[in-house]
Amino acid sequence: MNWHQQLSLSLEQAESDHLRRSRNLLDGPQGPKVQIDGAELSNFCSNDYLGFASHPKIKKAVIDAAKEWGVGSGSSHLVCGHQGLTESFEQDFAAFVGAESALLFSTGYMANFAVLNSFVDRDALIFQDKFNHASLIDAGRLSRAGFNRYQHGDMNYLEQQLKAAGEKPTLVATDAVFSMDGDLAPLEQLSEFSMRYDALTYFDDAHGFGVLGNQGRGSLNSVGLAPTGNRLLLATLGKALGSFGAVVAGDKVFTDTLIQKARPYIYTTALPPTVVAASSAALGLMQEEDWRFQHLHSLIKIFRNSVATLGLHLMDSQTAIQPILVGDNQAALDCSNKLKDLGFLVTAIRPPTVPNGTARLRITLSAAHTEADVASLVEALKQLQKSDLL
């Protein structure tokens, strides 16, 4: 068979297994309501947790930055692309999360690859939770270090492995909030391990930053910790901040090392000043409009209490990610399609993103939603129940 035949068969198999992916084409901006194929849908699958993606103050910051700084950075950070706007944002971000230093990356994927390939070599060991984001898993596999994945949240096994590592350098990488389940990693225990066994511990807080902690400072802050000592924090800017990019925060010795060694930082063009301006404005709004956190967590509580009365398999999450376990791939797709017919955009998440047999509706809440929006979604879920889809 030639390439076209092989790939066509693979696509047909994915279709048969109800695993073929497709894209929703939006006809307008991101928000609690979106336009798809001429229809307005209530959006319950976006990671725009604070409703910043179309915030007028952030849009104005982008326009102002384009006038002052232009629209391109022109080069990598180490040539001539590191602009004053970026330097100020890194300093502001570090101060906000209680870190000594911060470094801006173009994407979370690149940042994770940078961290897991800059601090360890073939004589080291990397340990990861099996439910980590794909970017962490890929970064671990591509590193030269020994790579070991532990069962989700299994701290007993992890501690045994850290003890067995002896004098070998060790790095533990974990999602702080797991993106498909919405639950938190055992942050305090992992932090204790980092001190007891001198393990560099890297917390990917893509879904916790902007949602948890004081004014959205993130998962570590929510348990009284900060990215200091052996703790490194990743925050992505394309979710709660409504912008784009990612930041690694920690002690200056770590960020300075990344500047020297991180290939995804050294060999790529710096983010455009317009994007950095958006992130900077969002960081300010998190502190200026901190009512958003109280409103978001109120919606989470309302949603969970309402769904509990329906008897649905709502997964254990106190974050903006509220997955309802369905199980079967086709059943999850049917639920998603029926919700679209009812005016709601909710994505069906299927393998390989989640384990086999755990397909789900990944519902996400935003501070831009109203209590009425949430009540309408719950009524739609009731209709799915009456139709024997849930």
C-alpha positions as CSV (number, residue, x, y, z in Angstrom):
1,M,0.0,0.0,0.0
2,N,1.1,3.5,-0.7
3,W,1.1,6.4,1.8
4,H,-2.4,7.6,0.8
5,Q,-3.9,4.1,1.2
6,Q,-2.3,3.5,4.6
7,L,-3.4,6.8,6.0
8,S,-6.9,6.5,4.6
9,L,-7.2,3.1,6.3
10,S,-6.0,4.5,9.6
11,L,-8.6,7.3,9.3
12,E,-11.4,4.9,8.5
13,Q,-10.4,2.8,11.6
14,A,-10.5,5.9,13.8
15,E,-14.0,6.6,12.4
16,S,-15.1,3.1,13.1
17,D,-13.8,3.3,16.7
18,H,-15.6,6.6,17.2
19,L,-12.2,8.2,17.8
20,R,-11.8,10.5,14.7
21,R,-11.3,14.1,15.7
22,S,-12.8,17.1,14.0
23,R,-12.7,20.9,14.5
24,N,-15.4,23.3,15.5
25,L,-15.2,26.4,13.2
26,L,-16.1,29.5,15.2
27,D,-17.5,32.5,13.3
28,G,-16.5,35.0,16.0
29,P,-14.6,35.7,19.2
30,Q,-14.1,33.4,22.1
31,G,-16.6,33.9,24.9
32,P,-19.4,32.3,27.0
33,K,-21.5,32.4,23.8
34,V,-19.9,31.4,20.4
35,Q,-21.1,31.3,16.9
36,I,-20.7,28.0,15.0
37,D,-22.3,27.2,11.6
38,G,-24.7,30.2,12.1
39,A,-25.9,29.0,15.5
40,E,-25.3,30.6,18.9
41,L,-24.1,28.1,21.4
42,S,-23.4,28.4,25.1
43,N,-19.7,27.6,25.4
44,F,-18.9,25.1,28.2
45,C,-15.6,23.7,26.9
46,S,-13.3,26.7,26.7
47,N,-10.3,27.1,29.1
48,D,-11.0,30.9,29.2
49,Y,-11.6,30.5,32.9
50,L,-11.8,34.2,33.8
51,G,-13.5,35.4,30.7
52,F,-10.5,37.5,29.6
53,A,-10.1,36.3,26.0
54,S,-12.3,39.2,24.7
55,H,-12.0,41.6,27.6
56,P,-12.1,45.2,26.3
57,K,-9.1,46.4,28.4
58,I,-7.0,43.6,27.1
59,K,-7.9,44.3,23.5
60,K,-7.0,48.0,24.1
61,A,-3.6,46.9,25.5
62,V,-2.9,44.9,22.4
63,I,-3.8,47.9,20.1
64,D,-1.7,50.3,22.2
65,A,1.3,47.8,22.1
66,A,1.1,47.5,18.4
67,K,1.3,51.3,18.0
68,E,4.3,51.5,20.4
69,W,6.2,48.3,19.8
70,G,5.0,47.0,16.4
71,V,3.6,43.5,15.8
72,G,6.7,41.3,15.6
73,S,9.6,40.7,18.0
74,G,12.0,40.2,15.1
75,S,14.3,37.6,16.5
76,S,14.9,35.2,19.4
77,H,15.4,36.5,22.9
78,L,19.2,36.0,22.8
79,V,19.6,38.0,19.5
80,C,17.5,41.1,19.5
81,G,13.9,39.9,20.3
82,H,13.9,40.4,24.1
83,Q,12.0,43.7,24.4
84,G,11.4,45.9,27.5
85,L,7.7,44.9,27.5
86,T,8.7,41.2,28.0
87,E,11.3,42.0,30.7
88,S,8.7,44.0,32.7
89,F,6.1,41.2,32.4
90,E,8.6,38.5,33.6
91,Q,9.4,40.7,36.6
92,D,5.8,41.3,37.4
93,F,4.8,37.7,37.0
94,A,7.6,36.5,39.3
95,A,6.6,39.0,42.0
96,F,2.9,38.0,41.6
97,V,3.6,34.3,42.3
98,G,6.3,34.8,44.9
99,A,9.2,33.7,42.8
100,E,12.7,35.1,42.4
101,S,12.6,35.0,38.6
102,A,10.4,34.1,35.7
103,L,11.0,33.3,32.0
104,L,8.5,33.7,29.2
105,F,8.1,30.9,26.6
106,S,6.1,30.8,23.4
107,T,4.0,27.8,24.5
108,G,3.5,25.5,27.4
109,Y,4.6,22.5,25.3
110,M,8.0,24.3,24.6
111,A,8.4,25.2,28.2
112,N,7.8,21.6,29.4
113,F,10.3,20.3,26.9
114,A,12.8,23.0,28.0
115,V,12.6,22.2,31.7
116,L,12.8,18.4,31.3
117,N,15.7,18.6,28.9
118,S,17.8,21.4,30.6
119,F,18.3,20.2,34.1
120,V,19.0,16.4,33.8
121,D,21.1,14.2,31.6
122,R,21.4,10.4,31.0
123,D,22.7,9.9,34.6
124,A,19.4,11.3,36.1
125,L,15.9,10.0,36.6
126,I,12.6,11.7,35.8
127,F,9.4,10.6,37.6
128,Q,5.9,11.6,36.3
129,D,2.3,11.0,37.2
130,K,0.6,8.8,34.5
131,F,-2.2,11.3,34.1
132,N,0.2,14.1,33.2
133,H,-0.4,16.3,30.1
134,A,1.0,14.9,26.8
135,S,3.6,17.7,26.7
136,L,5.2,16.5,29.9
137,I,5.1,12.9,28.9
138,D,6.6,13.7,25.5
139,A,9.3,15.8,27.1
140,G,10.2,13.0,29.5
141,R,10.4,10.5,26.7
142,L,12.7,12.7,24.6
143,S,15.0,13.5,27.5
144,R,18.2,11.5,27.9
145,A,17.3,10.7,31.5
146,G,15.7,7.5,32.8
147,F,11.9,7.9,32.6
148,N,9.5,6.4,35.1
149,R,5.7,7.0,35.3
150,Y,3.9,6.2,38.5
151,Q,0.2,5.5,38.9
152,H,-2.0,8.5,39.4
153,G,-1.3,10.1,42.7
154,D,0.7,7.1,44.1
155,M,3.0,8.8,46.5
156,N,4.0,5.6,48.2
157,Y,5.5,4.3,45.0
158,L,7.1,7.6,44.2
159,E,8.8,7.8,47.5
160,Q,10.2,4.2,47.2
161,Q,11.6,5.2,43.8
162,L,13.2,8.4,45.2
163,K,14.8,6.4,48.0
164,A,16.1,3.9,45.5
165,A,17.6,6.6,43.3
166,G,20.3,7.2,45.9
167,E,22.8,9.8,44.7
168,K,21.3,10.1,41.2
169,P,19.8,13.5,40.3
170,T,16.0,13.3,40.3
171,L,13.3,15.4,38.7
172,V,9.6,14.9,39.5
173,A,7.1,16.5,37.0
174,T,3.4,16.7,37.6
175,D,0.3,18.5,36.5
176,A,-0.8,20.6,39.5
177,V,-4.4,20.4,38.2
178,F,-5.0,17.4,35.9
179,S,-6.5,18.7,32.7
180,M,-9.0,15.9,32.0
181,D,-10.0,15.1,35.6
182,G,-9.8,18.5,37.3
183,D,-8.3,17.0,40.5
184,L,-5.2,18.4,42.2
185,A,-1.9,16.6,42.7
186,P,-0.8,16.1,46.3
187,L,1.1,19.3,46.2
188,E,2.3,19.4,49.9
189,Q,3.5,15.9,49.9
190,L,5.4,16.4,46.6
191,S,7.0,19.5,48.0
192,E,8.1,17.6,51.1
193,F,9.7,15.0,48.9
194,S,11.5,17.7,47.0
195,M,13.2,18.8,50.2
196,R,13.7,15.3,51.8
197,Y,15.2,13.7,48.7
198,D,16.6,16.8,47.0
199,A,14.4,16.3,44.0
200,L,13.7,19.1,41.6
201,T,9.9,19.3,41.5
202,Y,8.2,20.8,38.5
203,F,4.5,21.8,38.8
204,D,2.6,22.3,35.5
205,D,-0.1,24.7,36.7
206,A,-1.8,25.3,33.4
207,H,-5.2,24.8,34.8
208,G,-4.7,26.1,38.3
209,F,-3.1,29.4,37.6
210,G,-5.8,32.1,37.4
211,V,-8.3,29.8,39.1
212,L,-6.8,28.8,42.5
213,G,-5.0,30.7,45.2
214,N,-5.1,34.3,46.3
215,Q,-6.2,36.4,43.2
216,G,-5.5,33.4,41.0
217,R,-1.8,32.9,42.0
218,G,-2.2,29.2,41.4
219,S,-2.2,25.8,43.0
220,L,0.9,26.2,45.0
221,N,-0.3,29.4,46.5
222,S,-3.6,27.7,47.4
223,V,-1.7,25.4,49.8
224,G,0.6,28.1,51.1
225,L,3.6,27.3,48.9
226,A,5.6,29.3,46.3
227,P,8.0,28.4,43.4
228,T,11.1,28.7,45.5
229,G,13.9,26.2,46.5
230,N,13.5,23.0,44.5
231,R,10.0,24.0,43.3
232,L,9.5,25.2,39.7
233,L,6.1,26.5,38.5
234,L,4.7,26.5,34.9
235,A,1.8,28.8,34.2
236,T,0.2,28.9,30.7
237,L,-1.2,32.2,29.5
238,G,-3.7,31.0,26.9
239,K,-6.2,29.7,29.5
240,A,-7.2,31.8,32.5
241,L,-5.3,34.9,31.2
242,G,-7.0,34.7,27.8
243,S,-3.7,35.4,26.0
244,F,-0.9,33.1,24.7
245,G,2.4,31.7,25.9
246,A,3.8,30.2,29.1
247,V,6.0,31.2,32.0
248,V,8.4,29.2,34.1
249,A,9.0,30.7,37.6
250,G,11.4,29.8,40.3
251,D,14.8,30.7,41.8
252,K,17.0,32.7,39.4
253,V,19.6,30.0,39.1
254,F,17.0,27.9,37.3
255,T,15.8,30.5,34.9
256,D,19.4,31.6,34.2
257,T,20.2,27.9,33.4
258,L,17.2,27.8,31.0
259,I,18.5,30.8,29.2
260,Q,21.8,29.0,28.7
261,K,20.5,25.5,27.8
262,A,16.9,25.5,26.8
263,R,16.8,24.9,23.1
264,P,13.0,25.7,22.8
265,Y,13.9,29.1,24.3
266,I,17.2,29.8,22.5
267,Y,16.2,28.8,19.0
268,T,12.7,30.3,18.5
269,T,11.5,33.8,17.8
270,A,10.3,35.7,20.9
271,L,6.6,36.2,21.4
272,P,5.1,39.3,19.6
273,P,4.8,42.4,21.9
274,T,1.1,42.5,21.3
275,V,0.7,39.0,22.9
276,V,3.0,40.0,25.8
277,A,0.9,43.2,26.3
278,A,-2.3,41.1,26.5
279,S,-0.8,38.9,29.2
280,S,0.5,41.9,31.1
281,A,-2.9,43.5,31.1
282,A,-4.6,40.2,32.1
283,L,-2.2,39.9,35.1
284,G,-3.3,43.4,36.2
285,L,-6.9,42.6,35.8
286,M,-6.6,39.5,38.0
287,Q,-5.9,41.8,40.8
288,E,-8.2,44.6,39.7
289,E,-11.2,42.4,39.1
290,D,-10.7,39.8,41.7
291,W,-14.5,39.4,42.1
292,R,-14.1,37.0,39.2
293,F,-12.6,34.3,41.4
294,Q,-15.5,34.4,43.9
295,H,-18.0,34.2,41.1
296,L,-16.3,31.3,39.3
297,H,-16.1,29.3,42.5
298,S,-19.7,30.1,43.3
299,L,-20.6,28.7,39.8
300,I,-18.6,25.6,40.5
301,K,-20.4,24.9,43.7
302,I,-23.8,25.5,42.1
303,F,-23.0,23.2,39.2
304,R,-21.7,20.4,41.4
305,N,-24.7,20.6,43.8
306,S,-27.2,20.6,40.9
307,V,-25.6,17.7,39.1
308,A,-25.3,15.7,42.3
309,T,-29.1,15.6,42.5
310,L,-29.2,14.0,39.0
311,G,-27.0,11.0,40.0
312,L,-24.6,11.5,37.2
313,H,-20.9,10.3,37.4
314,L,-19.4,13.7,38.1
315,M,-15.7,13.4,38.7
316,D,-14.0,14.7,41.9
317,S,-12.9,18.2,41.1
318,Q,-13.2,21.5,42.8
319,T,-11.7,23.4,39.9
320,A,-13.3,24.9,36.7
321,I,-12.9,21.5,35.0
322,Q,-16.0,19.5,35.8
323,P,-16.0,16.2,33.8
324,I,-18.9,13.9,33.6
325,L,-17.8,10.3,33.0
326,V,-19.7,8.5,30.2
327,G,-17.4,5.6,29.4
328,D,-18.3,4.5,25.9
329,N,-16.8,6.6,23.0
330,Q,-19.9,6.7,20.9
331,A,-22.1,7.5,23.9
332,A,-19.9,10.4,24.7
333,L,-20.1,11.7,21.1
334,D,-23.9,11.2,21.1
335,C,-24.2,13.3,24.3
336,S,-22.0,16.0,22.9
337,N,-24.0,16.2,19.6
338,K,-27.3,16.2,21.5
339,L,-26.1,19.1,23.7
340,K,-25.1,21.0,20.5
341,D,-28.7,20.5,19.2
342,L,-29.9,22.0,22.5
343,G,-27.6,25.0,22.2
344,F,-24.5,24.0,24.2
345,L,-20.9,23.4,23.2
346,V,-19.4,20.6,25.3
347,T,-16.6,18.5,24.0
348,A,-16.5,14.7,24.2
349,I,-13.0,13.7,25.3
350,R,-12.0,10.2,24.2
351,P,-8.9,8.0,24.1
352,P,-6.0,8.4,23.7
353,T,-6.5,11.6,25.6
354,V,-8.1,9.7,28.4
355,P,-7.8,5.9,29.2
356,N,-9.9,3.4,27.3
357,G,-13.4,3.1,28.8
358,T,-13.4,6.6,30.4
359,A,-14.7,8.8,27.6
360,R,-16.3,11.9,29.1
361,L,-18.0,15.2,28.7
362,R,-15.4,17.8,29.8
363,I,-17.4,20.7,31.0
364,T,-15.5,23.8,31.9
365,L,-16.9,26.9,33.7
366,S,-15.9,30.5,33.3
367,A,-16.3,33.7,35.3
368,A,-18.0,35.0,32.2
369,H,-20.9,32.5,32.7
370,T,-24.0,33.5,34.7
371,E,-25.9,31.4,37.2
372,A,-28.7,31.3,34.5
373,D,-26.2,29.8,32.0
374,V,-25.3,27.1,34.5
375,A,-28.9,26.4,35.3
376,S,-29.7,26.0,31.6
377,L,-26.8,23.5,31.1
378,V,-28.1,21.4,34.0
379,E,-31.6,21.4,32.4
380,A,-30.0,20.2,29.2
381,L,-28.2,17.4,31.1
382,K,-31.6,16.4,32.5
383,Q,-32.9,16.1,28.9
384,L,-30.0,13.8,28.1
385,Q,-31.0,11.6,31.0
386,K,-34.6,11.5,29.9
387,S,-33.4,10.4,26.4
388,D,-31.3,7.7,28.0
389,L,-28.1,9.2,26.6
390,L,-26.6,9.8,30.1
